[in-house]
Amino acid sequence: MIRRFALGILESQNGWTDPLGGFIQEKILQPVFKPVHFLKDFLNGTWLGHSLHALLTDVPIGAFTAAVVLDILNVRAGADVAIALGILGMLGAALAGWADYTDANGKVRNYGTLHQLLMLVALVLYIVSLGMRLGSGTLDRTLPITLSVVGYLIIAVSAYIGGEMVYGLGNMVDRHAFRAAGAKWAALDVASIDPDKPTKAKAGAQTLVVVRKGERLFALHDTCAHQGCSLSEGKLVSGNIIECPCHASRYELATGYVVQGPSTFDQPRFEIRESQGKLEARRAGQPE
């Protein structure tokens, strides 16, 4: 019930979040991140195998929660330190979040636009609150505490939107998290594979991208783990690496390992064999 109400409010903002999100992506974030792909990979969490933004958000939420408790207990120095730590955590989480947001589209981008704006408002409130706290000394702290409480409530609302992006829309979720099929050999629906050309092929219920390199055949699941684009529409780079056509995530053909973000997940790999004149495939790592 509450979620339906919240989604109605979110959807009603599309008239301004969509064009603003496009402007932020195209005019600000993409020009910043595209020339320094290694930095974007780091902020996406490709090296970690997990969203870095999701990890960093715990820092400000924990710090600001501690500040609320310390303010209630009138532990002024402790509350000030907690807020300073929270502000630093918000800056780090914002950088990682912007790296993820650069590749967002549709509802995810619209929700992300509102999410980041609310977080920026909360950040400003906390910075002002900290400045007033440090300058007030033993004076009354009603206003800086009020500002930090309002900031905390805004963060809670924004965090709800961030959660909806992940749990409701599947942003930054492995597209193969629930894919367990493919353990048995199944015939491919193609008779031959051209060399050095990503080829889409069906093996039972699985859709694969198959690449011939010399006498060897490599196969990965065709659905990119990042946002579900078709790898067979991508291209080969650096020999045995395939690049997704949508956001340029790259995977090793031989292992399925992600070697370039924004994806943080490896790609399911399949074995290929020839049986009775037909090509067959199954998920790699199955017992004989």
C-alpha positions in Angstrom: 0.0 0.0 0.0 2.7 2.5 1.0 4.8 1.4 -2.0 2.0 2.0 -4.4 1.5 5.5 -3.0 5.3 6.2 -3.2 5.5 4.9 -6.8 2.6 7.2 -7.8 4.6 10.2 -6.5 7.8 9.0 -8.2 6.1 8.5 -11.6 4.5 11.9 -11.4 8.0 13.5 -11.4 8.9 12.1 -14.8 8.1 15.3 -16.6 11.2 17.0 -15.1 13.4 14.2 -13.9 13.7 12.7 -17.4 15.0 15.8 -19.3 17.2 16.8 -16.3 18.6 13.2 -16.0 19.5 13.3 -19.7 21.2 16.6 -19.3 23.2 15.4 -16.3 24.3 12.3 -18.1 25.2 13.7 -21.5 26.6 17.1 -20.5 28.3 16.4 -17.2 28.9 12.7 -16.2 29.7 11.1 -19.5 32.3 13.7 -20.5 33.9 13.2 -17.1 33.9 9.4 -16.9 34.3 8.2 -20.4 37.9 9.5 -20.9 39.0 7.8 -17.6 37.4 4.4 -17.8 39.7 2.9 -15.2 38.3 5.4 -12.6 34.7 4.6 -13.6 35.5 0.8 -13.3 36.8 1.5 -9.8 33.8 3.5 -8.8 31.4 0.9 -10.3 33.0 -1.8 -8.2 34.1 -4.0 -11.1 37.3 -4.9 -9.2 35.2 -5.7 -6.1 32.6 -7.9 -7.8 30.0 -5.8 -6.0 28.5 -2.3 -6.3 30.8 0.1 -4.5 28.0 2.6 -4.1 25.9 0.1 -2.1 28.9 -0.5 0.2 29.7 3.1 0.8 26.2 4.2 1.6 26.4 2.4 4.9 29.0 4.9 6.1 26.9 8.1 6.1 23.7 6.4 7.2 25.6 4.8 10.2 27.4 8.0 11.0 24.3 10.3 10.8 22.3 7.8 12.9 25.1 7.9 15.5 24.9 11.7 15.4 21.2 11.7 16.2 21.8 9.5 19.2 24.8 11.6 20.4 22.8 14.8 20.0 20.0 13.3 22.2 22.7 12.5 24.8 24.3 16.0 24.3 27.7 14.5 23.5 28.6 17.4 21.3 32.1 16.5 20.2 31.0 13.0 19.3 28.1 14.2 17.3 30.3 16.7 15.4 32.8 14.0 14.5 30.0 11.6 13.4 28.5 14.3 11.1 32.0 15.1 9.6 32.5 11.4 8.9 29.0 11.1 7.4 29.7 14.0 5.1 32.9 12.4 3.9 31.0 9.1 3.4 28.3 10.9 1.4 30.9 12.4 -0.9 32.4 9.0 -1.6 29.0 7.4 -2.1 28.0 10.2 -4.4 31.0 9.6 -6.7 30.3 5.9 -6.9 26.6 6.5 -7.4 27.3 8.9 -10.3 29.4 6.3 -12.0 26.5 3.9 -11.8 24.0 6.6 -12.9 26.0 7.4 -16.0 24.7 4.1 -17.6 21.1 4.3 -16.3 18.1 4.8 -18.5 14.3 4.9 -18.3 12.8 4.6 -14.9 16.1 3.9 -13.3 17.5 7.2 -14.5 14.4 9.1 -13.5 14.4 7.7 -10.0 18.1 8.2 -9.8 17.8 11.9 -10.7 15.4 12.5 -7.8 17.5 10.2 -5.5 20.7 12.3 -6.1 19.0 15.7 -5.8 17.5 14.7 -2.4 20.9 13.5 -1.3 22.5 16.7 -2.4 20.0 18.8 -0.4 20.7 16.6 2.7 24.4 17.0 2.1 24.1 20.8 2.1 22.0 20.8 5.3 24.6 18.6 7.0 27.5 20.9 5.9 25.7 24.0 7.2 24.8 22.2 10.4 28.4 21.2 11.0 29.7 24.7 10.3 27.2 26.1 12.8 28.1 23.5 15.3 31.8 24.2 15.1 31.2 27.9 15.3 28.7 27.9 18.1 30.9 26.5 20.9 28.8 26.2 24.1 25.9 28.3 22.6 22.5 26.9 21.9 22.5 24.2 19.2 18.8 24.0 18.4 19.1 25.2 14.8 22.1 23.1 13.7 20.5 20.0 15.3 17.2 20.8 13.6 19.0 21.1 10.2 20.7 17.7 10.8 17.4 16.0 11.7 15.8 17.4 8.6 18.8 16.2 6.6 18.4 12.7 8.1 14.7 12.5 7.2 15.5 13.6 3.6 18.2 10.9 3.4 15.7 8.3 4.6 13.3 9.3 1.8 16.1 9.2 -0.8 17.3 5.9 0.5 13.8 4.5 -0.1 14.1 5.6 -3.7 17.5 4.0 -4.0 16.2 0.8 -2.6 13.4 0.9 -5.2 15.9 1.3 -8.0 17.7 -1.9 -6.9 14.9 -4.1 -5.5 12.1 -2.9 -7.7 13.8 -2.2 -11.0 16.9 -4.5 -10.6 19.5 -1.8 -11.2 23.1 -3.1 -10.7 21.6 -6.6 -10.1 23.2 -9.7 -11.8 20.9 -10.6 -14.7 21.9 -14.3 -14.1 21.2 -14.4 -10.4 18.3 -16.9 -10.8 19.6 -18.7 -13.9 20.2 -22.3 -13.0 19.3 -24.1 -16.2 21.7 -25.3 -18.9 23.2 -28.2 -17.0 22.4 -30.7 -19.7 23.8 -30.9 -23.3 21.4 -29.2 -25.8 21.8 -28.9 -29.5 22.6 -25.5 -30.9 20.2 -24.1 -33.5 23.1 -23.1 -35.8 25.0 -25.5 -38.0 28.2 -23.5 -38.3 30.0 -20.6 -36.7 31.9 -18.0 -38.7 35.4 -17.3 -37.4 35.9 -14.1 -35.2 32.2 -13.2 -35.4 29.9 -13.1 -32.3 27.0 -15.4 -33.3 23.7 -15.8 -31.4 22.6 -19.4 -30.9 19.9 -21.1 -28.9 20.7 -24.2 -26.8 17.4 -25.4 -25.4 16.1 -22.5 -23.3 19.4 -20.7 -23.2 20.5 -18.0 -25.6 24.2 -17.9 -26.2 26.8 -15.9 -27.9 29.3 -18.3 -29.7 32.6 -17.2 -31.1 35.0 -19.3 -33.2 38.7 -18.6 -32.7 40.7 -20.9 -35.0 39.6 -24.4 -34.2 38.2 -23.5 -30.7 34.6 -22.5 -29.9 33.8 -20.2 -27.0 30.3 -19.6 -25.6 28.9 -17.3 -23.0 25.3 -16.5 -22.2 24.1 -13.8 -24.6 22.5 -11.7 -21.9 24.9 -9.2 -20.4 25.0 -9.5 -16.7 25.0 -5.7 -16.3 21.7 -4.6 -17.9 20.6 -7.4 -20.1 21.8 -6.3 -23.5 22.7 -8.9 -26.2 26.5 -9.7 -26.3 26.1 -11.1 -29.8 25.4 -7.6 -31.0 28.7 -6.5 -29.5 32.3 -6.8 -30.9 35.5 -8.6 -30.2 38.4 -6.6 -28.7 41.9 -7.6 -27.8 41.5 -11.1 -29.3 39.6 -13.2 -26.8 37.4 -10.5 -25.2 33.9 -9.5 -26.1 32.4 -6.1 -25.5 28.8 -5.4 -24.8 27.3 -2.9 -27.3 25.3 -1.0 -24.7 27.7 0.1 -22.0 31.0 -1.4 -23.1 31.3 -4.1 -20.3 33.9 -6.6 -21.4 34.2 -10.3 -20.7 36.9 -13.0 -21.4 35.5 -15.5 -23.8 37.5 -18.4 -22.2 36.4 -17.8 -18.6 33.4 -15.4 -18.7 35.3 -13.1 -16.2 34.4 -9.4 -16.4 37.5 -7.4 -17.3 35.9 -4.0 -17.8 32.9 -2.4 -16.2 30.3 -1.1 -15.6 29.4 -4.7 -15.0 30.5 -6.1 -11.6 29.5 -9.7 -12.4 31.1 -12.5 -14.5 29.2 -13.9 -17.4 27.9 -17.6 -17.4 30.2 -19.7 -19.6 29.2 -22.7 -21.7 31.1 -25.7 -23.1 30.7 -26.6 -26.7 31.1 -30.1 -28.3 30.2 -31.8 -31.5 27.9 -34.8 -31.3 26.5 -36.8 -34.3 27.4 -33.9 -36.6 25.7 -31.3 -34.5 27.0 -28.7 -32.1 25.9 -29.0 -28.5 26.3 -26.7 -25.4 25.9 -26.9 -21.7 26.8 -24.7 -18.7 30.5 -25.1 -17.9 31.6 -26.9 -14.7 29.0 -29.6 -14.8 30.0 -33.2 -13.7 30.4 -35.7 -16.5 
